[in-house]
Amino acid sequence: MVLVDNHKEKDGSANGTLVDFRGNPVDKSRTGGWLGAGLILGSELSERICVMGLSMNLVTYLVGDLHLPSSDSANIVTNFMGTLNLLALLGGFLADAKLGRYGTIAIFGSIAAVGVTLLTLATSIPSMKPPVCDSRSKGHCIEASGQQLALLFAALYTIALGCGGIKSSVSGFGSDQFDSSNPKENKAMIYFFNRFYFCISLGSLFAVTVLVYIQDNVGRGWGYGISAGTMVIAVAVLLGGTSLYRFKKPEGSPLTIIWRVLILAWRKRKLSYPSDPGFLNEYHNAKVPHTKMLRCFDKAAILDEYTAANENRNNPWIVSTVTQVEEVKMVLKLIPIWSTCILFWTVYSQMNTFSIEQATFMNRQVGKFGIPAGSCSVFLFISILLFTSINERVTVPIARKITGNRQGLTSLQRVGIGLILSVAGMIAAAIVEKQRRENAVKHNYSIRAFWLIPQFFIVGAGEAFAYVGQLEFFIREAPEGMKSMSTGLFLTTLSMGFFISSLLVSLVHKVTNASWLKNNLNNGRLDYFYWMLAVLGIINYLVFLVFSMRHQYKVQNLSGLEDSEEELKNWTDTTVDNTKKNPDAAEKQEV
């Protein structure tokens, strides 16, 4: 269970922060709740189908159809995934500053649909691919030209822009459908995050089974065309449910606040600290207690003689408030943990690239049926779904009894377990690759692709811990007004993980004179690359331990979480039923 303390206004409908599609205060009996949130989840489900249906099998297309080098193909996939997650920051900024979350999802969902349509064309038009390799050429195939790759790259980065924008706003817009000041709706919002993660895994599972099979056995164009149709339907469903949503008006991006504090602290760096912190701007009205941590940023809140005399203390470009300074400090306090979460996603990216390439050199026959190489990653998502359920029903209750903590495992404990499992996954991958290569080279024998299950299964279990732990940590530990930005900060760990993977592949390729990573894995030493990641993972985990032991959690308001899930389910079913039958009665019941 993802425990998220999302402190919103006490009554969004009363203060005008939450409105309906006409801009009027929300009618809780007719808007929001599970009906609105469920329609929103469709956008995330479609985004996962598009992205995972593309990324999990793209490397085989780049190597097999476009004849690109193995290392270059892996980097194209990881750079695409890294850019997608990085662009979530742009989407989050536009959602907070101008467009709102609903507008951001609708606009970027349409962009994603255009991108997948372009990809369908890029993989369907014969002139967009080089000639098929001649069996007599002994591996000397013609690589795709720059013109042939142009449409492919245009499609990929249009998809990255669109899906990045969706990813930045779906979880926030979904949680807006629940009033956190209402204990029952607050609990429903907590379960929304679980179901949000379930949709991610469900969409990924569909992509790596059905779509990958269609791409390999029917045609790439058909597979990507289905993804495009799915995204169009998701946007249509989102727009069709407009009257059912609760909307939060954009209030400006917290990135602007951070930027202002940093600029003012630099401009006032030569000023002396006041003798008493009480002289800082809005010290006595601060919503966040003043701390001595990162004291240099306090200078942004210093009231000099000119500022005080001209009553410019309300101008945010002249002087910051103590609240704003402390919120920036809280964000900066997340950076050490952020830095140690990156390597997990570097390891995870290998499941999209080299692990799929391993499968192409292994026996994938089950009777007369040949399993597509990209579908081998189905074990990754089965593991994620399995351990997500086990964590909620087994691990958390046991840990709760042992630790006495209502959460069972803290967010950083979850992340730590995920990091350990990522190291174990790389060790398993190295062992399997060594055996695969020796059998292929010495005995001319292809071992079964099912030997890849351990690495997929272990890394999938690691994601079930690490993803939930990181999401919970960055949302709960962020300042109240910066949770959307903090979610974007979490997504940049994924982005940086993929970019680090590309960097490592390039460095290894250069340092080893291309002896480790070759197009034909039988001639390379991919197992050495896996061992290197395992060693880096151990070092990263030790650094993570140091940072996590020094981190002090924010005080969270979890008093409303003790009611049973059964009570929540009964309330949800009753509310939905009453809303359909008698909106007035439902409103009276809620009051």
TAVENQUI-V627326 format. One record per residue. N is the residue number from 0. RES is the residue in one letter. OMEGA is omega in whole degrees, 0 to 359 (999 if undefined). Layout:
N | RES | OMEGA
N | RES | OMEGA
This chain:
0 | M | 177
1 | V | 180
2 | L | 183
3 | V | 177
4 | D | 187
5 | N | 185
6 | H | 175
7 | K | 178
8 | E | 185
9 | K | 178
10 | D | 185
11 | G | 181
12 | S | 183
13 | A | 184
14 | N | 175
15 | G | 180
16 | T | 177
17 | L | 183
18 | V | 174
19 | D | 187
20 | F | 176
21 | R | 181
22 | G | 179
23 | N | 176
24 | P | 188
25 | V | 170
26 | D | 188
27 | K | 181
28 | S | 184
29 | R | 184
30 | T | 174
31 | G | 182
32 | G | 186
33 | W | 180
34 | L | 178
35 | G | 182
36 | A | 180
37 | G | 178
38 | L | 179
39 | I | 180
40 | L | 178
41 | G | 179
42 | S | 179
43 | E | 177
44 | L | 180
45 | S | 178
46 | E | 179
47 | R | 179
48 | I | 180
49 | C | 186
50 | V | 183
51 | M | 176
52 | G | 177
53 | L | 190
54 | S | 185
55 | M | 184
56 | N | 183
57 | L | 184
58 | V | 179
59 | T | 177
60 | Y | 182
61 | L | 180
62 | V | 187
63 | G | 185
64 | D | 181
65 | L | 174
66 | H | 177
67 | L | 178
68 | P | 183
69 | S | 182
70 | S | 179
71 | D | 180
72 | S | 178
73 | A | 180
74 | N | 177
75 | I | 180
76 | V | 183
77 | T | 176
78 | N | 177
79 | F | 181
80 | M | 178
81 | G | 179
82 | T | 180
83 | L | 181
84 | N | 178
85 | L | 180
86 | L | 174
87 | A | 175
88 | L | 177
89 | L | 179
90 | G | 179
91 | G | 179
92 | F | 181
93 | L | 179
94 | A | 182
95 | D | 188
96 | A | 189
97 | K | 194
98 | L | 190
99 | G | 185
100 | R | 180
101 | Y | 180
102 | G | 180
103 | T | 180
104 | I | 182
105 | A | 182
106 | I | 183
107 | F | 173
108 | G | 177
109 | S | 177
110 | I | 179
111 | A | 179
112 | A | 177
113 | V | 180
114 | G | 180
115 | V | 176
116 | T | 176
117 | L | 179
118 | L | 177
119 | T | 179
120 | L | 183
121 | A | 182
122 | T | 182
123 | S | 182
124 | I | 184
125 | P | 183
126 | S | 179
127 | M | 180
128 | K | 178
129 | P | 178
130 | P | 177
131 | V | 181
132 | C | 175
133 | D | 182
134 | S | 181
135 | R | 184
136 | S | 177
137 | K | 174
138 | G | 179
139 | H | 183
140 | C | 178
141 | I | 179
142 | E | 176
143 | A | 181
144 | S | 178
145 | G | 178
146 | Q | 179
147 | Q | 180
148 | L | 186
149 | A | 181
150 | L | 179
151 | L | 180
152 | F | 177
153 | A | 179
154 | A | 183
155 | L | 186
156 | Y | 168
157 | T | 175
158 | I | 180
159 | A | 178
160 | L | 183
161 | G | 183
162 | C | 175
163 | G | 177
164 | G | 178
165 | I | 184
166 | K | 185
167 | S | 192
168 | S | 186
169 | V | 183
170 | S | 179
171 | G | 180
172 | F | 177
173 | G | 180
174 | S | 176
175 | D | 182
176 | Q | 180
177 | F | 180
178 | D | 184
179 | S | 178
180 | S | 176
181 | N | 185
182 | P | 182
183 | K | 177
184 | E | 178
185 | N | 177
186 | K | 178
187 | A | 179
188 | M | 178
189 | I | 180
190 | Y | 175
191 | F | 181
192 | F | 176
193 | N | 181
194 | R | 174
195 | F | 179
196 | Y | 178
197 | F | 178
198 | C | 177
199 | I | 183
200 | S | 180
201 | L | 178
202 | G | 179
203 | S | 180
204 | L | 178
205 | F | 183
206 | A | 186
207 | V | 176
208 | T | 186
209 | V | 185
210 | L | 180
211 | V | 177
212 | Y | 179
213 | I | 180
214 | Q | 185
215 | D | 189
216 | N | 179
217 | V | 179
218 | G | 179
219 | R | 181
220 | G | 179
221 | W | 181
222 | G | 180
223 | Y | 177
224 | G | 176
225 | I | 178
226 | S | 179
227 | A | 178
228 | G | 178
229 | T | 180
230 | M | 177
231 | V | 179
232 | I | 181
233 | A | 178
234 | V | 179
235 | A | 179
236 | V | 178
237 | L | 181
238 | L | 180
239 | G | 181
240 | G | 186
241 | T | 184
242 | S | 184
243 | L | 188
244 | Y | 167
245 | R | 185
246 | F | 175
247 | K | 183
248 | K | 177
249 | P | 184
250 | E | 181
251 | G | 184
252 | S | 175
253 | P | 176
254 | L | 177
255 | T | 179
256 | I | 181
257 | I | 181
258 | W | 180
259 | R | 181
260 | V | 180
261 | L | 180
262 | I | 182
263 | L | 178
264 | A | 178
265 | W | 181
266 | R | 185
267 | K | 186
268 | R | 182
269 | K | 178
270 | L | 178
271 | S | 176
272 | Y | 176
273 | P | 181
274 | S | 180
275 | D | 180
276 | P | 178
277 | G | 178
278 | F | 177
279 | L | 185
280 | N | 178
281 | E | 180
282 | Y | 186
283 | H | 178
284 | N | 184
285 | A | 177
286 | K | 179
287 | V | 181
288 | P | 178
289 | H | 179
290 | T | 178
291 | K | 179
292 | M | 178
293 | L | 188
294 | R | 181
295 | C | 180
296 | F | 177
297 | D | 182
298 | K | 177
299 | A | 182
300 | A | 180
301 | I | 176
302 | L | 176
303 | D | 185
304 | E | 181
305 | Y | 182
306 | T | 182
307 | A | 184
308 | A | 183
309 | N | 176
310 | E | 179
311 | N | 185
312 | R | 179
313 | N | 178
314 | N | 185
315 | P | 178
316 | W | 177
317 | I | 181
318 | V | 177
319 | S | 174
320 | T | 177
321 | V | 179
322 | T | 181
323 | Q | 180
324 | V | 181
325 | E | 177
326 | E | 176
327 | V | 177
328 | K | 181
329 | M | 178
330 | V | 180
331 | L | 179
332 | K | 179
333 | L | 188
334 | I | 180
335 | P | 178
336 | I | 178
337 | W | 184
338 | S | 182
339 | T | 177
340 | C | 187
341 | I | 187
342 | L | 177
343 | F | 183
344 | W | 171
345 | T | 176
346 | V | 182
347 | Y | 182
348 | S | 178
349 | Q | 177
350 | M | 180
351 | N | 189
352 | T | 188
353 | F | 178
354 | S | 176
355 | I | 177
356 | E | 175
357 | Q | 183
358 | A | 181
359 | T | 179
360 | F | 183
361 | M | 180
362 | N | 183
363 | R | 181
364 | Q | 171
365 | V | 189
366 | G | 178
367 | K | 184
368 | F | 177
369 | G | 181
370 | I | 176
371 | P | 181
372 | A | 181
373 | G | 181
374 | S | 177
375 | C | 179
376 | S | 176
377 | V | 180
378 | F | 176
379 | L | 185
380 | F | 172
381 | I | 178
382 | S | 179
383 | I | 180
384 | L | 182
385 | L | 184
386 | F | 173
387 | T | 178
388 | S | 180
389 | I | 180
390 | N | 184
391 | E | 188
392 | R | 184
393 | V | 187
394 | T | 183
395 | V | 178
396 | P | 180
397 | I | 180
398 | A | 180
399 | R | 179
400 | K | 182
401 | I | 186
402 | T | 185
403 | G | 179
404 | N | 182
405 | R | 178
406 | Q | 186
407 | G | 176
408 | L | 174
409 | T | 181
410 | S | 181
411 | L | 174
412 | Q | 177
413 | R | 180
414 | V | 180
415 | G | 177
416 | I | 178
417 | G | 179
418 | L | 178
419 | I | 181
420 | L | 178
421 | S | 176
422 | V | 179
423 | A | 179
424 | G | 179
425 | M | 176
426 | I | 178
427 | A | 181
428 | A | 180
429 | A | 180
430 | I | 181
431 | V | 181
432 | E | 178
433 | K | 179
434 | Q | 180
435 | R | 183
436 | R | 181
437 | E | 179
438 | N | 181
439 | A | 185
440 | V | 186
441 | K | 186
442 | H | 181
443 | N | 185
444 | Y | 179
445 | S | 179
446 | I | 185
447 | R | 179
448 | A | 180
449 | F | 175
450 | W | 176
451 | L | 184
452 | I | 182
453 | P | 182
454 | Q | 176
455 | F | 184
456 | F | 182
457 | I | 179
458 | V | 176
459 | G | 176
460 | A | 177
461 | G | 179
462 | E | 179
463 | A | 176
464 | F | 189
465 | A | 182
466 | Y | 181
467 | V | 180
468 | G | 180
469 | Q | 179
470 | L | 179
471 | E | 183
472 | F | 185
473 | F | 178
474 | I | 186
475 | R | 184
476 | E | 181
477 | A | 171
478 | P | 186
479 | E | 182
480 | G | 185
481 | M | 184
482 | K | 177
483 | S | 179
484 | M | 180
485 | S | 174
486 | T | 175
487 | G | 177
488 | L | 176
489 | F | 182
490 | L | 178
491 | T | 174
492 | T | 175
493 | L | 181
494 | S | 182
495 | M | 178
496 | G | 179
497 | F | 179
498 | F | 177
499 | I | 177
500 | S | 178
501 | S | 180
502 | L | 180
503 | L | 179
504 | V | 180
505 | S | 180
506 | L | 179
507 | V | 180
508 | H | 182
509 | K | 184
510 | V | 183
511 | T | 183
512 | N | 177
513 | A | 182
514 | S | 180
515 | W | 188
516 | L | 181
517 | K | 176
518 | N | 175
519 | N | 184
520 | L | 179
521 | N | 180
522 | N | 181
523 | G | 177
524 | R | 179
525 | L | 180
526 | D | 177
527 | Y | 178
528 | F | 177
529 | Y | 178
530 | W | 178
531 | M | 179
532 | L | 178
533 | A | 179
534 | V | 177
535 | L | 179
536 | G | 178
537 | I | 179
538 | I | 180
539 | N | 181
540 | Y | 179
541 | L | 176
542 | V | 178
543 | F | 179
544 | L | 180
545 | V | 182
546 | F | 183
547 | S | 179
548 | M | 180
549 | R | 184
550 | H | 175
551 | Q | 182
552 | Y | 170
553 | K | 174
554 | V | 183
555 | Q | 178
556 | N | 183
557 | L | 186
558 | S | 184
559 | G | 187
560 | L | 187
561 | E | 180
562 | D | 186
563 | S | 177
564 | E | 180
565 | E | 178
566 | E | 179
567 | L | 181
568 | K | 179
569 | N | 180
570 | W | 181
571 | T | 181
572 | D | 182
573 | T | 182
574 | T | 180
575 | V | 181
576 | D | 180
577 | N | 180
578 | T | 180
579 | K | 186
580 | K | 187
581 | N | 183
582 | P | 180
583 | D | 180
584 | A | 179
585 | A | 181
586 | E | 179
587 | K | 180
588 | Q | 181
589 | E | 178
590 | V | 999
